[in-house]
Amino acid sequence: MVRSVAVLSDIHGVLPILDAVLAEPAVMEAELIVVTGDHASGPQPTQVLDRLASLGDRVLLVRGNADRELVSLARGESIGIPDDVTPWAAAQLSPDHIALLAELRHPVSVDVEGFGPVLFCHGTPRNDEEVVLVDSSLKRWSDVFNELPEDIQTVVCGHTHMPFIRLVDRRLVINPGSIGMPYGHLGGSWALLDKGSVALHRTIIDIDAAVAQVVAESTFPTRQEWADLFIRSAASDAEALTTFSARDGRPS
């Protein structure tokens, strides 16, 4: 059983914001760092994977849908191309990077002091690209959690890039938000589970410097446009909720 867990998600190949969050005292002091998927599909894929690998046993990486897609593309499999950056990122990966991503599990359960078994996933416990939102209906949550064991009373997910904490029929659900592609506000969002309590955090950084670093260190052809759109959080949380709501099973 671990005493404290810092939870990050959706790094999407953005190294400067990842480094800023990892430098937070509470993250440095956490016994375990869990990253709930979508680690490398972005402008600095190899740099991010190397940084995560350097943390050794202190980090637990959960598979996200973008990680699965990177592996498929890197192995020459035919899949639907989700965006421009994913096939480019897949082509940058070394065999070791591909092996690292291919070995990731989804979901992953960890015993955390004060919480018991905590299930860490990307989309939902049953599917790494399924969408649930802070305002998803109780029926929707009931469907998503239908096969969960009763002893799992805390679920941590990612995928939608928007932080929230809510109760769902006595279960605690946490989304730490996004490191590399935030919706609604600037900086890197993360969560801390410690002594039975949970808190959402945001690391404020020099956004201009982060964009400049990504542009200088990446060779992705449209890295400037990508960084201006995603690192600068051009899409609001309201726009993201509207876009994702159709995938939440509700009427458009």
TILUM-225706 format. One record per atom (N, C-alpha, C, O): residue in three letters; x, y, z. Coordinates in steps of 0.2 Angstrom, whole numbers, plus 5000, padded with zeros to 4 digits. Last residue first. Layout:
TILUM-225706
ALAXYZ
...
END
This chain:
TILUM-225706
SER486250754855
SER486650814853
SER486150874853
SER486450934852
PRO485950654870
PRO485750684863
PRO486150744861
PRO486350784866
ARG487350564876
ARG486750604877
ARG486550634870
ARG486950634866
GLY488550494875
GLY487850454875
GLY487250494875
GLY486750474875
ASP489650554875
ASP489450534881
ASP488750504881
ASP488550484887
ARG489850604863
ARG490250544864
ARG490050514871
ARG490250464873
ALA489250734864
ALA488950684859
ALA489250614860
ALA488950564859
SER490150794873
SER489450774875
SER489150724870
SER488850674873
PHE491350844867
PHE491350784870
PHE490650754872
PHE490550694872
THR490950974863
THR491150924858
THR491150854861
THR490950814857
THR490551034875
THR490051034870
THR490250974865
THR489850944862
LEU491751024882
LEU491150994885
LEU490650984879
LEU490350934879
ALA492551114874
ALA492651044875
ALA492151004877
ALA491950944875
GLU491851234876
GLU491951214870
GLU492051134870
GLU491751094866
ALA492051244890
ALA491451244888
ALA491351214881
ALA490951174879
ASP493451254891
ASP493151194894
ASP492451194891
ASP492151134890
SER494151324875
SER493851324882
SER493551264884
SER493451214881
ALA495551314866
ALA494951284867
ALA494751294874
ALA495051274878
ALA496851364868
ALA496451404864
ALA495751374864
ALA495251414864
SER498051334876
SER497351314878
SER496851364875
SER496451394878
ARG499351344873
ARG499051404875
ARG498251394876
ARG497951444878
ILE499551214869
ILE499851234875
ILE499551294878
ILE499551314884
PHE498651214857
PHE498551164863
PHE498851194869
PHE498551194875
LEU498951314848
LEU498251294849
LEU498151254856
LEU497751274860
ASP500251334849
ASP499851394850
ASP499151374851
ASP498751404855
ALA500751204846
ALA500851234852
ALA500351294854
ALA500151304859
TRP500351194832
TRP500051144837
TRP500151174844
TRP499651174848
GLU501051294826
GLU500251304826
GLU500051254831
GLU499551274835
GLN502351244828
GLN502151314831
GLN501351314831
GLN501151344836
ARG502351124822
ARG502451124829
ARG502151194832
ARG501951194837
THR502251064810
THR501751114811
THR501751124819
THR501251144822
PRO503250964809
PRO503251014804
PRO502851074806
PRO502951134805
PHE504250924823
PHE503650914820
PHE503450974815
PHE503551034818
THR505450934830
THR505450934822
THR504850924819
THR504750924813
SER505751024845
SER505350974841
SER505550984833
SER505751044831
GLU506451134851
GLU506651064852
GLU506351014848
GLU506550954847
ALA505751254848
ALA506551244846
ALA506751174847
ALA507251154843
VAL504451224851
VAL504651244844
VAL505351234843
VAL505551214837
VAL504651204865
VAL504351154861
VAL504551164854
VAL504751124850
GLN505151334869
GLN505551274870
GLN505351214865
GLN505751184862
ALA504051414866
ALA504651424862
ALA505151364863
ALA505451344858
VAL503051364875
VAL502951364868
VAL503651374864
VAL503751334859
ALA503751404887
ALA503551334885
ALA503451324878
ALA503751274875
ALA503751544886
ALA504451504886
ALA504251434884
ALA504751404881
ASP502451574886
ASP502851594880
ASP503451554880
ASP503651534875
ILE502051524899
ILE501851494893
ILE502251504887
ILE502351464883
ASP502851494913
ASP502851544908
ASP502651504901
ASP503051474898
ILE501551414923
ILE502251414920
ILE502251474915
ILE501651504914
ILE500751344937
ILE500751394932
ILE501451404930
ILE501951404934
THR499951194940
THR500651224940
THR500651274934
THR500551264928
ARG498651154950
ARG498751184943
ARG499451214944
ARG499551254948
HIS497751024958
HIS498251074958
HIS498351094951
HIS498151054946
LEU496450944969
LEU496750964962
LEU497151024962
LEU497151074966
ALA496550824981
ALA496550894979
ALA496850904972
ALA497250864970
VAL495950714993
VAL496150724987
VAL496150794985
VAL495650834987
SER496350605008
SER496050665005
SER496350674998
SER496850654996
GLY497050505013
GLY496350495013
GLY495950555010
GLY495350555009
LYS498450545012
LYS498050535019
LYS497350535018
LYS496950565023
ASP498250594996
ASP498650595002
ASP498250595008
ASP497850635009
LEU498350624979
LEU497950584984
LEU498450574990
LEU498950544989
LEU498250764969
LEU498650734974
LEU498150694979
LEU497750724981
ALA498350804951
ALA497950784957
ALA498450754962
ALA498950724960
TRP498550934939
TRP498750864942
TRP498350864948
TRP498050904951
SER498851034924
SER498451014930
SER498650944932
SER498850904928
GLY499951164919
GLY499851084920
GLY499451074925
GLY499551094931
GLY499251304909
GLY499751264914
GLY499551194914
GLY499151174911
LEU497651384907
LEU498351374906
LEU498751334911
LEU498551334917
HIS496051324904
HIS496551364908
HIS497251344906
HIS497351284904
GLY495251254894
GLY494951304899
GLY495451344903
GLY495251394905
TYR496151114892
TYR495551144890
TYR495351194896
TYR495151164901
PRO497851064889
PRO497351084894
PRO496751124890
PRO496851154885
MET498950964885
MET498350994881
MET497751014885
MET497250984884
GLY499850924894
GLY500050954888
GLY499550984884
GLY499751024879
ILE499150884906
ILE499750914907
ILE499950954900
ILE500051014900
SER497450894911
SER497950874907
SER498550914908
SER498550974910
GLY496450814925
GLY496550864920
GLY497150844915
GLY497450784916
PRO496250714934
PRO496750764936
PRO496850824931
PRO497150874932
ASN494750664940
ASN495050674934
ASN495550734935
ASN495350784937
ILE493950554950
ILE494450604950
ILE494650604943
ILE494850554940
VAL492550494960
VAL492850494954
VAL493350564953
VAL493050614954
LEU492050394973
LEU492350454971
LEU492750444965
LEU493050404963
ARG490450324975
ARG491150314973
ARG491350384971
ARG491050424969
ARG489150364979
ARG489650344984
ARG490350334982
ARG490750324986
ASP488650404966
ASP488350344970
ASP488850314975
ASP488950254975
VAL489950484963
VAL489450444959
VAL489250394963
VAL489550334963
LEU490650644967
LEU490450574969
LEU489950554964
LEU489550584961
ARG492050724959
ARG491350714960
ARG491250644963
ARG491650594962
ILE493250834952
ILE493150784957
ILE492350784959
ILE492050834959
PHE494150874937
PHE493550874941
PHE493650824947
PHE493950774946
PRO494950944923
PRO494950924930
PRO494350924933
PRO493950974932
MET495050894907
MET494750944911
MET494650914918
MET494350864919
HIS495450794897
HIS495850854898
HIS495550904903
HIS495750964902
THR494850674895
THR494450734893
THR494850794894
THR494650844892
HIS495950574899
HIS495650574893
HIS495250644890
HIS495350664885
GLY495650504915
GLY495950554911
GLY495550564905
GLY494950574905
CYS495250444932
CYS495250434924
CYS495650504921
CYS495750544925
VAL495050344946
VAL495450404943
VAL495550394936
VAL495750344933
VAL493950294958
VAL494150284951
VAL494550354949
VAL494250404950
THR493550214973
THR493950274970
THR494150254963
THR494550204962
GLN493150094977
GLN492650154978
GLN493050214976
GLN492750274977
ILE493149934975
ILE493449994972
ILE492950054973
ILE492450054969
ASP492349834980
ASP492849864985
ASP493149924982
ASP493549954985
GLU491449794970
GLU491149834975
GLU491749874979
GLU491649924982
PRO492149794954
PRO492049764960
PRO491849814965
PRO492049874965
LEU491249844939
LEU491849864944
LEU491649824951
LEU491049814953
GLU490349834930
GLU490749774931
GLU491249794936
GLU491649744937
ASN489749964929
ASN489349904930
ASN489749844932
ASN489549804936
PHE490250094926
PHE490450054932
PHE490149994933
PHE490249964939
VAL489450134915
VAL490250134915
VAL490550084920
VAL491050054919
ASP488150134920
ASP488350084915
ASP489150074914
ASP489350024913
SER488250234930
SER488150164932
SER488250114926
SER488550054928
TRP488550344922
TRP489050314926
TRP488950244928
TRP489350204929
ARG487250354915
ARG487850344911
ARG488450314916
ARG488850264914
LYS486450374926
LYS486350314922
LYS486950294918
LYS487250244918
LEU486950494930
LEU487050444935
LEU486950374931
LEU487250324932
SER487650584917
SER487150564921
SER487350504925
SER487750474924
SER489050704917
SER488750644915
SER488250614919
SER488250624925
ASP489750814921
ASP489050814921
ASP488750754918
ASP488150764916
VAL491050774919
VAL490850794926
VAL490150794927
VAL489850784932
LEU491050634908
LEU491150704910
LEU490950714917
LEU490550674920
VAL491750504899
VAL491350524904
VAL491550594906
VAL492150614906
VAL492150404884
VAL492050474887
VAL491550474893
VAL490950454892
GLU493350284880
GLU492650304882
GLU492650364885
GLU493050384889
GLU494550244878
GLU494350304874
GLU493650314875
GLU493350364872
ASP494850124885
ASP495350184886
ASP495150244882
ASP495450294882
ASN493650044895
ASN493850064888
ASN494250124888
ASN494050174892
ARG493250014908
ARG493149964903
ARG493449984896
ARG493449934892
PRO493550134916
PRO493850064918
PRO493750014912
PRO494249974912
THR493850264903
THR493450234909
THR493750164910
THR494150144907
GLY495150324899
GLY494450344897
GLY493950324903
GLY493750364907
HIS496150274909
HIS496150334904
HIS495450354903
HIS495250404906
CYS496350234926
CYS496150214920
CYS496250284915
CYS496450334918
PHE496550164942
PHE496750214938
PHE496650194930
PHE496850134928
LEU495650124957
LEU495750104950
LEU495950164945
LEU495550214945
VAL496250094972
VAL496050144968
VAL496150124961
VAL496750094959
PRO495850004987
PRO496050004980
PRO495850054976
PRO495250064976
GLY496050135000
GLY495950064998
GLY496150054991
GLY496550094988
PHE496150265005
PHE495750254999
PHE495550184998
PHE495050164995
GLY497150265015
GLY496550305016
GLY496050305010
GLY495450325011
GLU498450225004
GLU498250235011
GLU497650285011
GLU497650335009
VAL498050124990
VAL498250194993
VAL497950205000
VAL497350195001
ASP498350004979
ASP498150014986
ASP498450074988
ASP499050084989
VAL497950014962
VAL498450024967
VAL498150034974
VAL497650074974
SER497549944946
SER497349954953
SER497949964957
SER498449924957
VAL497350004929
VAL497849974934
VAL497549994941
VAL497350054942
PRO496449944914
PRO496649994919
PRO497149964924
PRO497349904923
HIS497949934905
HIS497349974907
HIS496849934908
HIS496649884905
ARG499749934904
ARG499149904906
ARG498549954906
ARG498750014908
LEU501149934892
LEU500749974897
LEU500049934898
LEU499749904893
GLU501949884882
GLU501849844889
GLU501349874894
GLU501249844899
ALA502049974872
ALA501649914871
ALA501549874877
ALA501049834878
LEU502850074878
LEU502150084877
LEU501750024876
LEU501150014878
LEU504049994877
LEU503850024884
LEU503050044883
LEU502750024888
ALA504249964864
ALA504149914869
ALA503849944875
ALA503449904878
ILE504450094859
ILE503850054857
ILE503650004862
ILE503149994863
HIS505650134865
HIS505050174866
HIS504350134864
HIS503950134868
ASP506450034859
ASP506350034866
ASP505750074868
ASP505350054873
PRO506450074845
PRO506150004847
PRO506050004855
PRO505549974857
SER505950244845
SER506450194845
SER506150124847
SER505550124849
LEU504850354837
LEU504950314842
LEU505550264841
LEU505550234835
GLN504550434826
GLN505050454830
GLN505350404835
GLN505850404838
ALA503350384821
ALA503950374817
ALA504550394821
ALA505150384819
ALA502450434830
ALA502550364830
ALA503150344826
ALA503550304828
ALA502350564827
ALA502650544834
ALA502850474833
ALA503350454836
TRP501650564815
TRP502350594815
TRP502750564822
TRP503250544821
PRO500450504819
PRO500950464814
PRO501650494814
PRO502050454814
THR500050614828
THR500150544830
THR500550504825
THR501050474828
VAL499850744822
VAL500450734826
VAL500550654827
VAL501150644828
ASP498650744814
ASP499250744811
ASP499850724815
ASP500350704812
ASP497450614820
ASP497750684819
ASP498350684816
ASP498650634814
PRO497150474819
PRO496750524823
PRO496850594822
PRO496450644823
ILE496850364806
ILE497350414809
ILE496950474813
ILE496550504810
GLY496450204809
GLY496150274807
GLY496650324810
GLY496850314816
ILE497750084804
ILE497150114809
ILE496950174806
ILE497250204802
SER498749954801
SER498250004798
SER497750024802
SER497349984805
GLU500449944807
GLU499749924807
GLU499249974804
GLU499450034804
GLY501749984809
GLY501449974802
GLY500749954802
GLY500549934796
ARG502150004822
ARG502249934819
ARG501949924812
ARG501949864810
ALA501750134824
ALA502450114824
ALA502650044821
ALA503150034818
LEU500350114824
LEU500650154819
LEU501450134818
LEU501650124813
SER500250044837
SER500050014830
SER500350054824
SER500550014820
VAL500850134846
VAL501150074845
VAL500950044838
VAL501350014834
LEU499950244845
LEU500650254843
LEU500950184841
LEU501350184836
GLU498750184850
GLU498750204842
GLU499550214840
GLU499750194835
ARG499150174863
ARG498950114859
ARG498950124851
ARG499250084848
ASP499250304866
ASP499850264867
ASP499750194863
ASP500150174859
ALA497950354864
ALA498450374860
ALA499050334860
ALA499450334855
ASN497250284875
ASN497050274868
ASN497650294863
ASN497750254858
GLY498450244888
GLY497950284885
GLY497750264878
GLY498150224875
ARG499050144901
ARG498950154894
ARG498350194892
ARG497850184895
VAL499950214914
VAL499350184912
VAL499250194905
VAL499450244902
LEU501450204923
LEU501150224917
LEU500550184915
LEU500650124915
LEU502150254938
LEU501750204935
LEU501350234929
LEU500950274930
VAL503650294945
VAL503150314941
VAL502750254938
VAL503150204937
ARG504650244953
ARG504250294956
ARG503650314952
ARG503150344954
ASP505550164946
ASP504950134949
ASP504450184953
ASP503950164955
GLY506050294935
GLY506150224937
GLY505450194941
GLY504950204938
LEU506250414929
LEU505950414936
LEU505950344939
LEU505850334945
SER506550394916
SER507150404921
SER506850404928
SER507250404933
ALA505450374909
ALA505750314911
ALA506350334916
ALA506550284920
LEU505050514908
LEU504650464912
LEU505050404914
LEU505050384920
ARG506050554899
ARG506050584905
ARG505650544910
ARG505750534916
ASP505750474888
ASP506450464891
ASP506450494898
ASP506650464903
LEU504550524884
LEU504650454886
LEU505250444890
LEU505250404895
VAL504850654881
VAL504450644886
VAL504550574889
VAL504550554895
GLN505750634870
GLN505950674876
GLN505550654882
GLN505850644887
THR504850574861
THR505450534864
THR505750564870
THR505950534875
PRO503950674858
PRO503750604861
PRO504350574864
PRO504250544869
GLN503550814857
GLN504150794860
GLN504050724862
GLN504150714868
PRO502250844851
PRO502850864848
PRO503450844850
PRO504050854847
GLY501250694853
GLY501350764853
GLY502050784850
GLY502350734847
SER501050564862
SER500750584856
SER500750664856
SER500250694857
ALA501450514875
ALA501950544870
ALA501650564863
ALA502050594859
HIS500350484884
HIS501050504886
HIS501350544881
HIS501650594882
ASP499050434887
ASP499250484882
ASP499850514884
ASP499850574885
GLY498850394906
GLY498850384898
GLY498950444894
GLY498950504896
THR498950434919
THR498450404917
THR498350404909
THR497750414907
VAL500350414929
VAL500150454924
VAL499550414920
VAL499750354917
VAL500750424946
VAL500350384941
VAL500150434936
VAL499950484937
ILE502050414957
ILE501750454952
ILE501450414947
ILE501750364944
LEU502250384975
LEU502150364968
LEU501850414964
LEU501450454966
GLU502550474986
GLU502850404985
GLU502750374978
GLU503250334976
ALA502950644983
ALA502450584983
ALA502750524982
ALA503350514979
GLU503850744983
GLU503850704989
GLU503350644989
GLU503350604993
MET503650794970
MET504350764972
MET504250724978
MET504650674979
VAL502350844972
VAL502550784967
VAL503150754968
VAL503250694968
ALA502650944981
ALA502150894983
ALA502250834978
ALA502150774980
PRO503551034974
PRO503750994980
PRO503250934981
PRO503550884983
GLU503651014956
GLU503251034962
GLU503450994968
GLU503550934967
ALA504350954946
ALA504750994950
ALA504351024956
ALA504651054961
LEU503350904938
LEU503750854941
LEU504250894947
LEU504450864951
VAL502851014932
VAL502450984937
VAL502850934941
VAL502750934947
ALA503951054924
ALA503751104929
ALA503351064934
ALA503351084940
ASP504050944915
ASP504550954920
ASP504351004925
ASP504550994931
LEU502850954908
LEU502950894912
LEU503450914917
LEU503450894923
ILE503051074902
ILE502551074907
ILE502651014911
ILE502551014917
PRO504151034893
PRO504251084898
PRO503751084903
PRO503851104909
LEU503650924885
LEU504150914890
LEU504150974895
LEU504150954901
VAL502350854878
VAL502550914880
VAL502950914886
VAL502750914892
GLY501650734874
GLY502250744872
GLY502450824873
GLY502750854868
HIS500450714882
HIS500450724875
HIS501050754872
HIS501050804868
ILE499950694895
ILE500550734894
ILE500650754886
ILE500850814885
ASP498850644902
ASP498850674895
ASP499350724894
ASP499250784893
SER499050664919
SER498750634914
SER498850674907
SER499050734908
LEU499550624936
LEU499650664930
LEU499250634925
LEU499150574925
VAL499550614953
VAL499250594947
VAL499250644942
VAL499050704942
ALA500450564967
ALA500250614962
ALA500050594956
ALA500350544953
VAL500050484982
VAL500050474974
VAL499950544971
VAL499450574972
SER500550404997
SER500350464993
SER500450454986
SER500950424984
ARG500750275002
ARG500450325006
ARG500250385002
ARG499650415004
VAL500350114996
VAL500750174995
VAL500350234999
VAL499750235000
MET500449945000
MET500050005000
MET500450065000
MET500950075004
END
